[in-house]
Amino acid sequence: MAQRKSRSDRRIDLIEAARRAIIRHGIDGVQLSHVAEEAGLTSGAVLYHYPDLSELLVEAQHAGMERFYELRLRRLADFTDPVEKLVVTIRSGLPTGPLDQDVRLLNELGGAAGRNRVYGVLLTSLYDRQVSMYQAILDTGAALGVFRLSAGSLTIARNLVALEDAYGYRITARHPVIGPAEAAELVLSYARAATGNDLSH
């Protein structure tokens, strides 16, 4: 006999279904019926777990954001060398390819942020946390004499996150000559100039 899913497992499934529905229909076009269809449930079953569809959509967006901050921080804990940390952080902030669902979700969120204050707050919070992540690496490298920063660490960190976002969009938009490897090298070229380090890891 198949085991019934727990309430928390069902909510996780619904978050994933909402993510798929957002990508398929757009953040402004997604409806309760779309999420139910993706989850293989009735609309009533979705509402049982999430009486407010907007709450589910926000949770779906937040789940996609975890990769670009929480998961990166955990990965960085394995490294002590600021050079390695910087290279790993840059490479892990880009899409894996045009179909990268997490980045496509962020693109949807970015398009709606001007119309929805909650989405704007989510994106701003993610940006600020990513900047602080980069800034900590840059400050550590400068303190150790590994980096010779060409500007303040905050300025460089903000530029690195902005480059991630810009090239991430180009990749998901299927730019013919900018894929994940090319984008990583372009961001790294700026980071080399900004840190005075060849970042040869």
Short mmCIF file of the C-alpha atoms (twelve columns), coordinates in Angstrom:
data_MODEL
# 
_entry.id   MODEL 
# 
loop_
_atom_site.group_PDB 
_atom_site.id 
_atom_site.type_symbol 
_atom_site.label_atom_id 
_atom_site.label_alt_id 
_atom_site.label_comp_id 
_atom_site.label_asym_id 
_atom_site.label_seq_id 
_atom_site.Cartn_x 
_atom_site.Cartn_y 
_atom_site.Cartn_z 
_atom_site.pdbx_PDB_model_num 
ATOM 1   C CA . MET A 1   0.000  0.000  0.000   1 
ATOM 2   C CA . ALA A 2   1.366  3.436  -0.945  1 
ATOM 3   C CA . GLN A 3   2.210  5.595  2.040   1 
ATOM 4   C CA . ARG A 4   0.306  8.881  2.288   1 
ATOM 5   C CA . LYS A 5   2.470  11.947 2.033   1 
ATOM 6   C CA . SER A 6   2.869  14.107 5.102   1 
ATOM 7   C CA . ARG A 7   1.516  17.643 5.107   1 
ATOM 8   C CA . SER A 8   5.039  19.068 4.839   1 
ATOM 9   C CA . ASP A 9   5.889  16.770 1.898   1 
ATOM 10  C CA . ARG A 10  2.669  17.764 0.147   1 
ATOM 11  C CA . ARG A 11  3.509  21.443 0.622   1 
ATOM 12  C CA . ILE A 12  6.976  20.860 -0.869  1 
ATOM 13  C CA . ASP A 13  5.326  19.180 -3.882  1 
ATOM 14  C CA . LEU A 14  2.985  22.146 -4.268  1 
ATOM 15  C CA . ILE A 15  5.887  24.598 -4.156  1 
ATOM 16  C CA . GLU A 16  7.571  22.679 -6.985  1 
ATOM 17  C CA . ALA A 17  4.286  22.576 -8.924  1 
ATOM 18  C CA . ALA A 18  3.918  26.332 -8.464  1 
ATOM 19  C CA . ARG A 19  7.458  26.866 -9.752  1 
ATOM 20  C CA . ARG A 20  6.640  24.892 -12.904 1 
ATOM 21  C CA . ALA A 21  3.362  26.769 -13.350 1 
ATOM 22  C CA . ILE A 22  5.099  30.145 -13.029 1 
ATOM 23  C CA . ILE A 23  7.630  29.198 -15.704 1 
ATOM 24  C CA . ARG A 24  4.882  27.898 -18.008 1 
ATOM 25  C CA . HIS A 25  2.350  30.719 -17.558 1 
ATOM 26  C CA . GLY A 26  4.370  33.659 -16.174 1 
ATOM 27  C CA . ILE A 27  4.130  35.147 -12.697 1 
ATOM 28  C CA . ASP A 28  1.222  37.413 -13.722 1 
ATOM 29  C CA . GLY A 29  -0.630 34.707 -15.644 1 
ATOM 30  C CA . VAL A 30  -0.432 31.757 -13.269 1 
ATOM 31  C CA . GLN A 31  -3.742 30.687 -11.747 1 
ATOM 32  C CA . LEU A 32  -4.831 28.219 -9.091  1 
ATOM 33  C CA . SER A 33  -5.948 25.744 -11.766 1 
ATOM 34  C CA . HIS A 34  -2.464 25.831 -13.331 1 
ATOM 35  C CA . VAL A 35  -0.814 24.885 -10.038 1 
ATOM 36  C CA . ALA A 36  -3.386 22.150 -9.441  1 
ATOM 37  C CA . GLU A 37  -2.750 20.736 -12.915 1 
ATOM 38  C CA . GLU A 38  1.022  20.690 -12.382 1 
ATOM 39  C CA . ALA A 39  0.539  18.974 -9.012  1 
ATOM 40  C CA . GLY A 40  -2.003 16.459 -10.290 1 
ATOM 41  C CA . LEU A 41  -4.531 17.630 -7.690  1 
ATOM 42  C CA . THR A 42  -7.841 19.435 -7.564  1 
ATOM 43  C CA . SER A 43  -7.907 23.173 -6.917  1 
ATOM 44  C CA . GLY A 44  -9.602 22.413 -3.605  1 
ATOM 45  C CA . ALA A 45  -6.698 20.197 -2.553  1 
ATOM 46  C CA . VAL A 46  -4.252 23.008 -3.303  1 
ATOM 47  C CA . LEU A 47  -6.349 25.450 -1.288  1 
ATOM 48  C CA . TYR A 48  -6.425 23.020 1.632   1 
ATOM 49  C CA . HIS A 49  -2.659 23.445 1.996   1 
ATOM 50  C CA . TYR A 50  -2.438 27.045 0.729   1 
ATOM 51  C CA . PRO A 51  -5.702 28.990 1.197   1 
ATOM 52  C CA . ASP A 52  -3.954 32.028 -0.328  1 
ATOM 53  C CA . LEU A 53  -2.436 31.391 -3.766  1 
ATOM 54  C CA . SER A 54  -0.174 34.452 -3.454  1 
ATOM 55  C CA . GLU A 55  1.461  32.904 -0.363  1 
ATOM 56  C CA . LEU A 56  2.250  29.757 -2.363  1 
ATOM 57  C CA . LEU A 57  3.708  31.802 -5.225  1 
ATOM 58  C CA . VAL A 58  5.947  33.743 -2.825  1 
ATOM 59  C CA . GLU A 59  7.163  30.487 -1.253  1 
ATOM 60  C CA . ALA A 60  7.873  29.096 -4.714  1 
ATOM 61  C CA . GLN A 61  9.978  32.145 -5.542  1 
ATOM 62  C CA . HIS A 62  11.834 31.990 -2.237  1 
ATOM 63  C CA . ALA A 63  12.654 28.314 -2.775  1 
ATOM 64  C CA . GLY A 64  14.303 29.224 -6.067  1 
ATOM 65  C CA . MET A 65  16.352 31.931 -4.364  1 
ATOM 66  C CA . GLU A 66  17.900 29.599 -1.774  1 
ATOM 67  C CA . ARG A 67  20.355 28.312 -4.377  1 
ATOM 68  C CA . PHE A 68  21.874 31.743 -4.884  1 
ATOM 69  C CA . TYR A 69  22.536 32.544 -1.247  1 
ATOM 70  C CA . GLU A 70  21.961 29.841 1.366   1 
ATOM 71  C CA . LEU A 71  23.330 26.986 -0.751  1 
ATOM 72  C CA . ARG A 72  26.290 29.044 -1.932  1 
ATOM 73  C CA . LEU A 73  27.202 29.973 1.634   1 
ATOM 74  C CA . ARG A 74  27.140 26.316 2.639   1 
ATOM 75  C CA . ARG A 75  29.354 25.423 -0.301  1 
ATOM 76  C CA . LEU A 76  31.821 28.190 0.561   1 
ATOM 77  C CA . ALA A 77  32.281 26.712 4.035   1 
ATOM 78  C CA . ASP A 78  34.415 24.000 2.389   1 
ATOM 79  C CA . PHE A 79  37.054 26.566 1.325   1 
ATOM 80  C CA . THR A 80  39.461 28.799 3.211   1 
ATOM 81  C CA . ASP A 81  41.377 30.421 0.329   1 
ATOM 82  C CA . PRO A 82  39.676 33.705 -0.735  1 
ATOM 83  C CA . VAL A 83  40.732 33.085 -4.352  1 
ATOM 84  C CA . GLU A 84  38.979 29.706 -4.418  1 
ATOM 85  C CA . LYS A 85  35.976 31.197 -2.662  1 
ATOM 86  C CA . LEU A 86  35.667 33.999 -5.196  1 
ATOM 87  C CA . VAL A 87  35.954 31.705 -8.215  1 
ATOM 88  C CA . VAL A 88  33.460 29.196 -6.809  1 
ATOM 89  C CA . THR A 89  31.031 31.978 -5.928  1 
ATOM 90  C CA . ILE A 90  31.175 33.465 -9.416  1 
ATOM 91  C CA . ARG A 91  30.720 30.123 -11.171 1 
ATOM 92  C CA . SER A 92  27.839 29.051 -8.900  1 
ATOM 93  C CA . GLY A 93  25.900 32.267 -9.490  1 
ATOM 94  C CA . LEU A 94  25.250 31.637 -13.181 1 
ATOM 95  C CA . PRO A 95  22.612 29.487 -14.908 1 
ATOM 96  C CA . THR A 96  23.521 25.953 -15.928 1 
ATOM 97  C CA . GLY A 97  21.952 26.686 -19.313 1 
ATOM 98  C CA . PRO A 98  18.941 28.322 -21.024 1 
ATOM 99  C CA . LEU A 99  16.458 26.028 -19.268 1 
ATOM 100 C CA . ASP A 100 17.733 26.649 -15.729 1 
ATOM 101 C CA . GLN A 101 14.455 26.831 -13.790 1 
ATOM 102 C CA . ASP A 102 15.774 28.792 -10.813 1 
ATOM 103 C CA . VAL A 103 17.102 31.583 -13.023 1 
ATOM 104 C CA . ARG A 104 14.000 31.604 -15.208 1 
ATOM 105 C CA . LEU A 105 11.960 32.047 -12.024 1 
ATOM 106 C CA . LEU A 106 14.141 34.969 -10.969 1 
ATOM 107 C CA . ASN A 107 13.634 36.530 -14.401 1 
ATOM 108 C CA . GLU A 108 9.864  36.219 -13.933 1 
ATOM 109 C CA . LEU A 109 10.154 37.768 -10.498 1 
ATOM 110 C CA . GLY A 110 12.244 40.634 -11.850 1 
ATOM 111 C CA . GLY A 111 9.639  41.397 -14.487 1 
ATOM 112 C CA . ALA A 112 6.886  41.604 -11.869 1 
ATOM 113 C CA . ALA A 113 8.874  43.412 -9.158  1 
ATOM 114 C CA . GLY A 114 7.843  46.867 -10.353 1 
ATOM 115 C CA . ARG A 115 4.167  45.920 -10.035 1 
ATOM 116 C CA . ASN A 116 4.318  43.837 -6.863  1 
ATOM 117 C CA . ARG A 117 5.960  45.228 -3.725  1 
ATOM 118 C CA . VAL A 118 6.455  41.792 -2.147  1 
ATOM 119 C CA . TYR A 119 8.389  40.547 -5.171  1 
ATOM 120 C CA . GLY A 120 10.445 43.728 -5.163  1 
ATOM 121 C CA . VAL A 121 11.350 43.201 -1.505  1 
ATOM 122 C CA . LEU A 122 12.307 39.570 -2.181  1 
ATOM 123 C CA . LEU A 123 14.612 40.532 -5.046  1 
ATOM 124 C CA . THR A 124 16.177 43.423 -3.137  1 
ATOM 125 C CA . SER A 125 16.847 41.172 -0.153  1 
ATOM 126 C CA . LEU A 126 18.478 38.536 -2.349  1 
ATOM 127 C CA . TYR A 127 20.639 41.146 -4.081  1 
ATOM 128 C CA . ASP A 128 21.792 42.661 -0.770  1 
ATOM 129 C CA . ARG A 129 22.634 39.247 0.701   1 
ATOM 130 C CA . GLN A 130 24.615 38.273 -2.380  1 
ATOM 131 C CA . VAL A 131 26.505 41.561 -2.226  1 
ATOM 132 C CA . SER A 132 27.379 40.948 1.422   1 
ATOM 133 C CA . MET A 133 28.583 37.442 0.535   1 
ATOM 134 C CA . TYR A 134 30.946 38.795 -2.112  1 
ATOM 135 C CA . GLN A 135 32.034 41.684 0.087   1 
ATOM 136 C CA . ALA A 136 33.088 39.331 2.892   1 
ATOM 137 C CA . ILE A 137 35.271 37.360 0.462   1 
ATOM 138 C CA . LEU A 138 36.828 40.530 -0.964  1 
ATOM 139 C CA . ASP A 139 37.519 42.029 2.468   1 
ATOM 140 C CA . THR A 140 39.126 38.818 3.677   1 
ATOM 141 C CA . GLY A 141 41.311 38.590 0.589   1 
ATOM 142 C CA . ALA A 142 42.373 42.229 0.953   1 
ATOM 143 C CA . ALA A 143 43.179 41.774 4.641   1 
ATOM 144 C CA . LEU A 144 45.341 38.752 3.812   1 
ATOM 145 C CA . GLY A 145 47.143 40.658 1.041   1 
ATOM 146 C CA . VAL A 146 45.816 38.280 -1.618  1 
ATOM 147 C CA . PHE A 147 43.662 40.946 -3.291  1 
ATOM 148 C CA . ARG A 148 44.604 44.523 -4.204  1 
ATOM 149 C CA . LEU A 149 41.169 45.994 -4.695  1 
ATOM 150 C CA . SER A 150 40.744 48.595 -7.432  1 
ATOM 151 C CA . ALA A 151 37.745 50.135 -5.610  1 
ATOM 152 C CA . GLY A 152 35.852 49.679 -2.366  1 
ATOM 153 C CA . SER A 153 34.738 46.126 -1.667  1 
ATOM 154 C CA . LEU A 154 31.088 47.197 -1.674  1 
ATOM 155 C CA . THR A 155 31.398 48.678 -5.169  1 
ATOM 156 C CA . ILE A 156 33.127 45.582 -6.536  1 
ATOM 157 C CA . ALA A 157 30.628 43.256 -4.841  1 
ATOM 158 C CA . ARG A 158 27.672 45.157 -6.286  1 
ATOM 159 C CA . ASN A 159 29.208 45.005 -9.755  1 
ATOM 160 C CA . LEU A 160 29.823 41.253 -9.469  1 
ATOM 161 C CA . VAL A 161 26.196 40.578 -8.555  1 
ATOM 162 C CA . ALA A 162 25.008 42.871 -11.351 1 
ATOM 163 C CA . LEU A 163 27.194 41.006 -13.856 1 
ATOM 164 C CA . GLU A 164 25.813 37.673 -12.623 1 
ATOM 165 C CA . ASP A 165 22.285 38.947 -13.178 1 
ATOM 166 C CA . ALA A 166 23.001 40.410 -16.599 1 
ATOM 167 C CA . TYR A 167 24.811 37.383 -17.999 1 
ATOM 168 C CA . GLY A 168 22.307 35.050 -16.370 1 
ATOM 169 C CA . TYR A 169 19.574 36.781 -18.327 1 
ATOM 170 C CA . ARG A 170 21.575 36.501 -21.561 1 
ATOM 171 C CA . ILE A 171 22.026 32.758 -21.033 1 
ATOM 172 C CA . THR A 172 18.326 32.121 -20.408 1 
ATOM 173 C CA . ALA A 173 17.505 34.324 -23.408 1 
ATOM 174 C CA . ARG A 174 19.638 31.899 -25.471 1 
ATOM 175 C CA . HIS A 175 22.301 34.377 -26.572 1 
ATOM 176 C CA . PRO A 176 24.125 32.580 -29.417 1 
ATOM 177 C CA . VAL A 177 27.663 33.085 -28.095 1 
ATOM 178 C CA . ILE A 178 27.225 33.531 -24.330 1 
ATOM 179 C CA . GLY A 179 26.733 30.272 -22.479 1 
ATOM 180 C CA . PRO A 180 27.626 29.393 -18.874 1 
ATOM 181 C CA . ALA A 181 31.356 28.975 -19.572 1 
ATOM 182 C CA . GLU A 182 31.647 32.202 -21.565 1 
ATOM 183 C CA . ALA A 183 29.662 34.150 -18.967 1 
ATOM 184 C CA . ALA A 184 31.832 32.834 -16.136 1 
ATOM 185 C CA . GLU A 185 34.955 33.934 -17.971 1 
ATOM 186 C CA . LEU A 186 33.502 37.399 -18.594 1 
ATOM 187 C CA . VAL A 187 32.664 37.875 -14.917 1 
ATOM 188 C CA . LEU A 188 36.049 36.486 -13.905 1 
ATOM 189 C CA . SER A 189 37.796 38.943 -16.231 1 
ATOM 190 C CA . TYR A 190 36.233 41.810 -14.288 1 
ATOM 191 C CA . ALA A 191 37.054 40.140 -10.966 1 
ATOM 192 C CA . ARG A 192 40.718 39.742 -12.000 1 
ATOM 193 C CA . ALA A 193 40.998 43.439 -12.785 1 
ATOM 194 C CA . ALA A 194 39.124 44.417 -9.619  1 
ATOM 195 C CA . THR A 195 41.207 42.224 -7.285  1 
ATOM 196 C CA . GLY A 196 44.641 42.398 -8.909  1 
ATOM 197 C CA . ASN A 197 44.728 38.584 -8.794  1 
ATOM 198 C CA . ASP A 198 44.766 36.192 -11.742 1 
ATOM 199 C CA . LEU A 199 42.228 33.946 -9.946  1 
ATOM 200 C CA . SER A 200 43.917 30.879 -11.362 1 
ATOM 201 C CA . HIS A 201 41.878 28.288 -9.431  1 
# 
